[in-house]
């Protein structure tokens, strides 16, 4: 079970993805939310 949790953590927080501009999925999501908040404010 620990291996699955470790893999999910890597996959969402560390893995760089070319489609997302070579950032992790979590970083892409954080950047997207920040951009949305700036647009609204």
PDBQT receptor file of N, H, CA, C and O in Angstrom, charges set to zero:
ATOM      1  N   UNK A   1       0.819  -1.191   0.000  1.00  0.00    +0.000 N 
ATOM      2  CA  UNK A   1       0.000   0.000   0.000  1.00  0.00    +0.000 C 
ATOM      3  C   UNK A   1       0.868   1.263   0.000  1.00  0.00    +0.000 C 
ATOM      4  O   UNK A   1       0.523   2.241  -0.663  1.00  0.00    +0.000 OA
ATOM      5  N   UNK A   2       1.962   1.258   0.716  1.00  0.00    +0.000 N 
ATOM      6  H   UNK A   2       2.243   0.464   1.255  1.00  0.00    +0.000 HD
ATOM      7  CA  UNK A   2       2.849   2.425   0.757  1.00  0.00    +0.000 C 
ATOM      8  C   UNK A   2       3.397   2.763  -0.624  1.00  0.00    +0.000 C 
ATOM      9  O   UNK A   2       3.600   3.933  -0.951  1.00  0.00    +0.000 OA
ATOM     10  N   UNK A   3       3.636   1.731  -1.434  1.00  0.00    +0.000 N 
ATOM     11  H   UNK A   3       3.471   0.781  -1.169  1.00  0.00    +0.000 HD
ATOM     12  CA  UNK A   3       4.156   1.968  -2.775  1.00  0.00    +0.000 C 
ATOM     13  C   UNK A   3       3.160   2.760  -3.623  1.00  0.00    +0.000 C 
ATOM     14  O   UNK A   3       3.554   3.627  -4.404  1.00  0.00    +0.000 OA
ATOM     15  N   UNK A   4       1.884   2.462  -3.469  1.00  0.00    +0.000 N 
ATOM     16  H   UNK A   4       1.564   1.758  -2.835  1.00  0.00    +0.000 HD
ATOM     17  CA  UNK A   4       0.853   3.161  -4.229  1.00  0.00    +0.000 C 
ATOM     18  C   UNK A   4       0.783   4.624  -3.801  1.00  0.00    +0.000 C 
ATOM     19  O   UNK A   4       0.702   5.519  -4.642  1.00  0.00    +0.000 OA
ATOM     20  N   UNK A   5       0.815   4.859  -2.513  1.00  0.00    +0.000 N 
ATOM     21  H   UNK A   5       0.881   4.132  -1.829  1.00  0.00    +0.000 HD
ATOM     22  CA  UNK A   5       0.778   6.229  -1.997  1.00  0.00    +0.000 C 
ATOM     23  C   UNK A   5       2.011   7.000  -2.459  1.00  0.00    +0.000 C 
ATOM     24  O   UNK A   5       1.905   8.160  -2.857  1.00  0.00    +0.000 OA
ATOM     25  N   UNK A   6       3.164   6.370  -2.410  1.00  0.00    +0.000 N 
ATOM     26  H   UNK A   6       3.250   5.427  -2.087  1.00  0.00    +0.000 HD
ATOM     27  CA  UNK A   6       4.394   7.015  -2.878  1.00  0.00    +0.000 C 
ATOM     28  C   UNK A   6       4.305   7.356  -4.361  1.00  0.00    +0.000 C 
ATOM     29  O   UNK A   6       4.695   8.447  -4.776  1.00  0.00    +0.000 OA
ATOM     30  N   UNK A   7       3.788   6.418  -5.164  1.00  0.00    +0.000 N 
ATOM     31  H   UNK A   7       3.471   5.532  -4.828  1.00  0.00    +0.000 HD
ATOM     32  CA  UNK A   7       3.672   6.643  -6.600  1.00  0.00    +0.000 C 
ATOM     33  C   UNK A   7       2.691   7.777  -6.882  1.00  0.00    +0.000 C 
ATOM     34  O   UNK A   7       2.973   8.635  -7.719  1.00  0.00    +0.000 OA
ATOM     35  N   UNK A   8       1.552   7.799  -6.207  1.00  0.00    +0.000 N 
ATOM     36  H   UNK A   8       1.323   7.102  -5.527  1.00  0.00    +0.000 HD
ATOM     37  CA  UNK A   8       0.580   8.873  -6.407  1.00  0.00    +0.000 C 
ATOM     38  C   UNK A   8       1.162  10.224  -6.023  1.00  0.00    +0.000 C 
ATOM     39  O   UNK A   8       0.924  11.220  -6.705  1.00  0.00    +0.000 OA
ATOM     40  N   UNK A   9       1.910  10.262  -4.954  1.00  0.00    +0.000 N 
ATOM     41  H   UNK A   9       2.103   9.453  -4.400  1.00  0.00    +0.000 HD
ATOM     42  CA  UNK A   9       2.546  11.511  -4.544  1.00  0.00    +0.000 C 
ATOM     43  C   UNK A   9       3.525  11.981  -5.612  1.00  0.00    +0.000 C 
ATOM     44  O   UNK A   9       3.515  13.155  -5.983  1.00  0.00    +0.000 OA
ATOM     45  N   UNK A  10       4.365  11.087  -6.109  1.00  0.00    +0.000 N 
ATOM     46  H   UNK A  10       4.373  10.134  -5.808  1.00  0.00    +0.000 HD
ATOM     47  CA  UNK A  10       5.300  11.441  -7.184  1.00  0.00    +0.000 C 
ATOM     48  C   UNK A  10       4.541  11.895  -8.432  1.00  0.00    +0.000 C 
ATOM     49  O   UNK A  10       4.888  12.906  -9.043  1.00  0.00    +0.000 OA
ATOM     50  N   UNK A  11       3.518  11.150  -8.801  1.00  0.00    +0.000 N 
ATOM     51  H   UNK A  11       3.237  10.328  -8.305  1.00  0.00    +0.000 HD
ATOM     52  CA  UNK A  11       2.782  11.409 -10.037  1.00  0.00    +0.000 C 
ATOM     53  C   UNK A  11       2.135  12.794 -10.011  1.00  0.00    +0.000 C 
ATOM     54  O   UNK A  11       2.131  13.488 -11.029  1.00  0.00    +0.000 OA
ATOM     55  N   UNK A  12       1.599  13.200  -8.889  1.00  0.00    +0.000 N 
ATOM     56  H   UNK A  12       1.601  12.637  -8.062  1.00  0.00    +0.000 HD
ATOM     57  CA  UNK A  12       0.875  14.466  -8.805  1.00  0.00    +0.000 C 
ATOM     58  C   UNK A  12       1.729  15.653  -8.371  1.00  0.00    +0.000 C 
ATOM     59  O   UNK A  12       1.393  16.793  -8.693  1.00  0.00    +0.000 OA
ATOM     60  N   UNK A  13       2.822  15.417  -7.648  1.00  0.00    +0.000 N 
ATOM     61  H   UNK A  13       3.094  14.491  -7.386  1.00  0.00    +0.000 HD
ATOM     62  CA  UNK A  13       3.588  16.523  -7.089  1.00  0.00    +0.000 C 
ATOM     63  C   UNK A  13       4.968  16.717  -7.704  1.00  0.00    +0.000 C 
ATOM     64  O   UNK A  13       5.501  17.825  -7.655  1.00  0.00    +0.000 OA
ATOM     65  N   UNK A  14       5.553  15.694  -8.271  1.00  0.00    +0.000 N 
ATOM     66  H   UNK A  14       5.120  14.793  -8.311  1.00  0.00    +0.000 HD
ATOM     67  CA  UNK A  14       6.936  15.796  -8.747  1.00  0.00    +0.000 C 
ATOM     68  C   UNK A  14       7.105  15.569 -10.243  1.00  0.00    +0.000 C 
ATOM     69  O   UNK A  14       7.978  16.169 -10.870  1.00  0.00    +0.000 OA
ATOM     70  N   UNK A  15       6.288  14.720 -10.806  1.00  0.00    +0.000 N 
ATOM     71  H   UNK A  15       5.579  14.232 -10.296  1.00  0.00    +0.000 HD
ATOM     72  CA  UNK A  15       6.454  14.329 -12.208  1.00  0.00    +0.000 C 
ATOM     73  C   UNK A  15       6.234  15.534 -13.124  1.00  0.00    +0.000 C 
ATOM     74  O   UNK A  15       5.216  16.219 -13.027  1.00  0.00    +0.000 OA
ATOM     75  N   UNK A  16       7.192  15.784 -14.009  1.00  0.00    +0.000 N 
ATOM     76  H   UNK A  16       8.019  15.228 -14.088  1.00  0.00    +0.000 HD
ATOM     77  CA  UNK A  16       7.049  16.862 -14.975  1.00  0.00    +0.000 C 
ATOM     78  C   UNK A  16       6.326  16.323 -16.205  1.00  0.00    +0.000 C 
ATOM     79  O   UNK A  16       6.592  15.209 -16.655  1.00  0.00    +0.000 OA
ATOM     80  N   UNK A  17       5.428  17.110 -16.731  1.00  0.00    +0.000 N 
ATOM     81  H   UNK A  17       5.212  18.016 -16.365  1.00  0.00    +0.000 HD
ATOM     82  CA  UNK A  17       4.624  16.664 -17.863  1.00  0.00    +0.000 C 
ATOM     83  C   UNK A  17       4.784  17.638 -19.013  1.00  0.00    +0.000 C 
ATOM     84  O   UNK A  17       4.563  18.838 -18.845  1.00  0.00    +0.000 OA
ATOM     85  N   UNK A  18       5.165  17.138 -20.176  1.00  0.00    +0.000 N 
ATOM     86  H   UNK A  18       5.345  16.164 -20.312  1.00  0.00    +0.000 HD
ATOM     87  CA  UNK A  18       5.439  18.015 -21.321  1.00  0.00    +0.000 C 
ATOM     88  C   UNK A  18       4.197  18.781 -21.763  1.00  0.00    +0.000 C 
ATOM     89  O   UNK A  18       4.309  19.938 -22.168  1.00  0.00    +0.000 OA
ATOM     90  N   UNK A  19       3.030  18.173 -21.698  1.00  0.00    +0.000 N 
ATOM     91  H   UNK A  19       2.940  17.233 -21.369  1.00  0.00    +0.000 HD
ATOM     92  CA  UNK A  19       1.796  18.837 -22.113  1.00  0.00    +0.000 C 
ATOM     93  C   UNK A  19       1.466  20.020 -21.210  1.00  0.00    +0.000 C 
ATOM     94  O   UNK A  19       0.801  20.962 -21.641  1.00  0.00    +0.000 OA
ATOM     95  N   UNK A  20       1.919  19.979 -19.973  1.00  0.00    +0.000 N 
ATOM     96  H   UNK A  20       2.459  19.213 -19.623  1.00  0.00    +0.000 HD
ATOM     97  CA  UNK A  20       1.635  21.041 -19.007  1.00  0.00    +0.000 C 
ATOM     98  C   UNK A  20       2.769  22.055 -18.912  1.00  0.00    +0.000 C 
ATOM     99  O   UNK A  20       2.835  22.816 -17.947  1.00  0.00    +0.000 OA
ATOM    100  N   UNK A  21       3.653  22.076 -19.890  1.00  0.00    +0.000 N 
ATOM    101  H   UNK A  21       3.600  21.457 -20.674  1.00  0.00    +0.000 HD
ATOM    102  CA  UNK A  21       4.761  23.021 -19.876  1.00  0.00    +0.000 C 
ATOM    103  C   UNK A  21       5.888  22.599 -18.945  1.00  0.00    +0.000 C 
ATOM    104  O   UNK A  21       6.594  23.444 -18.394  1.00  0.00    +0.000 OA
ATOM    105  N   UNK A  22       6.057  21.296 -18.771  1.00  0.00    +0.000 N 
ATOM    106  H   UNK A  22       5.483  20.610 -19.218  1.00  0.00    +0.000 HD
ATOM    107  CA  UNK A  22       7.109  20.723 -17.935  1.00  0.00    +0.000 C 
ATOM    108  C   UNK A  22       7.010  21.160 -16.479  1.00  0.00    +0.000 C 
ATOM    109  O   UNK A  22       8.020  21.440 -15.834  1.00  0.00    +0.000 OA
ATOM    110  N   UNK A  23       5.796  21.216 -15.975  1.00  0.00    +0.000 N 
ATOM    111  H   UNK A  23       4.975  20.989 -16.499  1.00  0.00    +0.000 HD
ATOM    112  CA  UNK A  23       5.558  21.383 -14.544  1.00  0.00    +0.000 C 
ATOM    113  C   UNK A  23       4.735  20.192 -14.087  1.00  0.00    +0.000 C 
ATOM    114  O   UNK A  23       4.155  19.475 -14.902  1.00  0.00    +0.000 OA
ATOM    115  N   UNK A  24       4.690  19.988 -12.782  1.00  0.00    +0.000 N 
ATOM    116  H   UNK A  24       5.162  20.571 -12.120  1.00  0.00    +0.000 HD
ATOM    117  CA  UNK A  24       3.902  18.882 -12.251  1.00  0.00    +0.000 C 
ATOM    118  C   UNK A  24       2.415  19.220 -12.343  1.00  0.00    +0.000 C 
ATOM    119  O   UNK A  24       2.050  20.394 -12.402  1.00  0.00    +0.000 OA
ATOM    120  N   UNK A  25       1.564  18.206 -12.357  1.00  0.00    +0.000 N 
ATOM    121  H   UNK A  25       1.862  17.253 -12.310  1.00  0.00    +0.000 HD
ATOM    122  CA  UNK A  25       0.132  18.479 -12.396  1.00  0.00    +0.000 C 
ATOM    123  C   UNK A  25      -0.330  19.365 -11.235  1.00  0.00    +0.000 C 
ATOM    124  O   UNK A  25      -1.188  20.228 -11.424  1.00  0.00    +0.000 OA
ATOM    125  N   UNK A  26       0.218  19.164 -10.060  1.00  0.00    +0.000 N 
ATOM    126  H   UNK A  26       0.914  18.462  -9.907  1.00  0.00    +0.000 HD
ATOM    127  CA  UNK A  26      -0.174  19.971  -8.906  1.00  0.00    +0.000 C 
ATOM    128  C   UNK A  26       0.250  21.429  -9.096  1.00  0.00    +0.000 C 
ATOM    129  O   UNK A  26      -0.517  22.341  -8.786  1.00  0.00    +0.000 OA
ATOM    130  N   UNK A  27       1.454  21.653  -9.598  1.00  0.00    +0.000 N 
ATOM    131  H   UNK A  27       2.077  20.913  -9.850  1.00  0.00    +0.000 HD
ATOM    132  CA  UNK A  27       1.923  23.019  -9.832  1.00  0.00    +0.000 C 
ATOM    133  C   UNK A  27       1.095  23.690 -10.915  1.00  0.00    +0.000 C 
ATOM    134  O   UNK A  27       0.780  24.875 -10.810  1.00  0.00    +0.000 OA
ATOM    135  N   UNK A  28       0.743  22.954 -11.942  1.00  0.00    +0.000 N 
ATOM    136  H   UNK A  28       0.999  21.991 -12.028  1.00  0.00    +0.000 HD
ATOM    137  CA  UNK A  28      -0.091  23.495 -13.020  1.00  0.00    +0.000 C 
ATOM    138  C   UNK A  28      -1.444  23.939 -12.461  1.00  0.00    +0.000 C 
ATOM    139  O   UNK A  28      -1.937  25.017 -12.792  1.00  0.00    +0.000 OA
ATOM    140  N   UNK A  29      -2.028  23.112 -11.622  1.00  0.00    +0.000 N 
ATOM    141  H   UNK A  29      -1.628  22.236 -11.353  1.00  0.00    +0.000 HD
ATOM    142  CA  UNK A  29      -3.325  23.448 -11.026  1.00  0.00    +0.000 C 
ATOM    143  C   UNK A  29      -3.218  24.676 -10.127  1.00  0.00    +0.000 C 
ATOM    144  O   UNK A  29      -4.084  25.550 -10.168  1.00  0.00    +0.000 OA
ATOM    145  N   UNK A  30      -2.171  24.748  -9.323  1.00  0.00    +0.000 N 
ATOM    146  H   UNK A  30      -1.467  24.038  -9.290  1.00  0.00    +0.000 HD
ATOM    147  CA  UNK A  30      -1.972  25.916  -8.455  1.00  0.00    +0.000 C 
ATOM    148  C   UNK A  30      -1.789  27.180  -9.284  1.00  0.00    +0.000 C 
ATOM    149  O   UNK A  30      -2.349  28.224  -8.949  1.00  0.00    +0.000 OA
ATOM    150  N   UNK A  31      -1.021  27.099 -10.351  1.00  0.00    +0.000 N 
ATOM    151  H   UNK A  31      -0.566  26.250 -10.623  1.00  0.00    +0.000 HD
ATOM    152  CA  UNK A  31      -0.817  28.254 -11.222  1.00  0.00    +0.000 C 
ATOM    153  C   UNK A  31      -2.116  28.672 -11.890  1.00  0.00    +0.000 C 
ATOM    154  O   UNK A  31      -2.390  29.863 -12.035  1.00  0.00    +0.000 OA
ATOM    155  N   UNK A  32      -2.919  27.688 -12.298  1.00  0.00    +0.000 N 
ATOM    156  H   UNK A  32      -2.697  26.721 -12.180  1.00  0.00    +0.000 HD
ATOM    157  CA  UNK A  32      -4.191  27.981 -12.946  1.00  0.00    +0.000 C 
ATOM    158  C   UNK A  32      -5.138  28.708 -11.985  1.00  0.00    +0.000 C 
ATOM    159  O   UNK A  32      -5.762  29.703 -12.353  1.00  0.00    +0.000 OA
ATOM    160  N   UNK A  33      -5.237  28.203 -10.751  1.00  0.00    +0.000 N 
ATOM    161  H   UNK A  33      -4.729  27.395 -10.452  1.00  0.00    +0.000 HD
ATOM    162  CA  UNK A  33      -6.097  28.864  -9.764  1.00  0.00    +0.000 C 
ATOM    163  C   UNK A  33      -5.615  30.277  -9.463  1.00  0.00    +0.000 C 
ATOM    164  O   UNK A  33      -6.429  31.190  -9.327  1.00  0.00    +0.000 OA
ATOM    165  N   UNK A  34      -4.321  30.469  -9.358  1.00  0.00    +0.000 N 
ATOM    166  H   UNK A  34      -3.659  29.728  -9.468  1.00  0.00    +0.000 HD
ATOM    167  CA  UNK A  34      -3.777  31.802  -9.098  1.00  0.00    +0.000 C 
ATOM    168  C   UNK A  34      -4.128  32.756 -10.246  1.00  0.00    +0.000 C 
ATOM    169  O   UNK A  34      -4.481  33.911 -10.009  1.00  0.00    +0.000 OA
ATOM    170  N   UNK A  35      -4.031  32.274 -11.476  1.00  0.00    +0.000 N 
ATOM    171  H   UNK A  35      -3.744  31.335 -11.668  1.00  0.00    +0.000 HD
ATOM    172  CA  UNK A  35      -4.376  33.111 -12.632  1.00  0.00    +0.000 C 
ATOM    173  C   UNK A  35      -5.861  33.447 -12.629  1.00  0.00    +0.000 C 
ATOM    174  O   UNK A  35      -6.241  34.565 -12.975  1.00  0.00    +0.000 OA
ATOM    175  N   UNK A  36      -6.691  32.511 -12.249  1.00  0.00    +0.000 N 
ATOM    176  H   UNK A  36      -6.382  31.602 -11.967  1.00  0.00    +0.000 HD
ATOM    177  CA  UNK A  36      -8.133  32.773 -12.190  1.00  0.00    +0.000 C 
ATOM    178  C   UNK A  36      -8.465  33.812 -11.129  1.00  0.00    +0.000 C 
ATOM    179  O   UNK A  36      -9.311  34.680 -11.343  1.00  0.00    +0.000 OA
ATOM    180  N   UNK A  37      -7.804  33.722  -9.996  1.00  0.00    +0.000 N 
ATOM    181  H   UNK A  37      -7.116  33.017  -9.821  1.00  0.00    +0.000 HD
ATOM    182  CA  UNK A  37      -8.031  34.677  -8.913  1.00  0.00    +0.000 C 
ATOM    183  C   UNK A  37      -7.574  36.081  -9.298  1.00  0.00    +0.000 C 
ATOM    184  O   UNK A  37      -8.206  37.064  -8.912  1.00  0.00    +0.000 OA
ATOM    185  N   UNK A  38      -6.490  36.184 -10.050  1.00  0.00    +0.000 N 
ATOM    186  H   UNK A  38      -5.977  35.386 -10.365  1.00  0.00    +0.000 HD
ATOM    187  CA  UNK A  38      -6.009  37.499 -10.506  1.00  0.00    +0.000 C 
ATOM    188  C   UNK A  38      -6.964  38.093 -11.514  1.00  0.00    +0.000 C 
ATOM    189  O   UNK A  38      -7.178  39.306 -11.530  1.00  0.00    +0.000 OA
ATOM    190  N   UNK A  39      -7.540  37.253 -12.356  1.00  0.00    +0.000 N 
ATOM    191  H   UNK A  39      -7.365  36.269 -12.342  1.00  0.00    +0.000 HD
ATOM    192  CA  UNK A  39      -8.465  37.718 -13.380  1.00  0.00    +0.000 C 
ATOM    193  C   UNK A  39      -9.747  38.262 -12.762  1.00  0.00    +0.000 C 
ATOM    194  O   UNK A  39     -10.323  39.227 -13.263  1.00  0.00    +0.000 OA
ATOM    195  N   UNK A  40     -10.192  37.640 -11.673  1.00  0.00    +0.000 N 
ATOM    196  H   UNK A  40      -9.724  36.856 -11.266  1.00  0.00    +0.000 HD
ATOM    197  CA  UNK A  40     -11.430  38.048 -11.011  1.00  0.00    +0.000 C 
ATOM    198  C   UNK A  40     -11.225  39.323 -10.201  1.00  0.00    +0.000 C 
ATOM    199  O   UNK A  40     -12.107  40.180 -10.142  1.00  0.00    +0.000 OA
ATOM    200  N   UNK A  41     -10.067  39.442  -9.585  1.00  0.00    +0.000 N 
ATOM    201  H   UNK A  41      -9.350  38.746  -9.633  1.00  0.00    +0.000 HD
ATOM    202  CA  UNK A  41      -9.812  40.594  -8.705  1.00  0.00    +0.000 C 
ATOM    203  C   UNK A  41      -9.593  41.881  -9.428  1.00  0.00    +0.000 C 
ATOM    204  O   UNK A  41      -9.370  42.914  -8.797  1.00  0.00    +0.000 OA
TER     205      UNK A  41
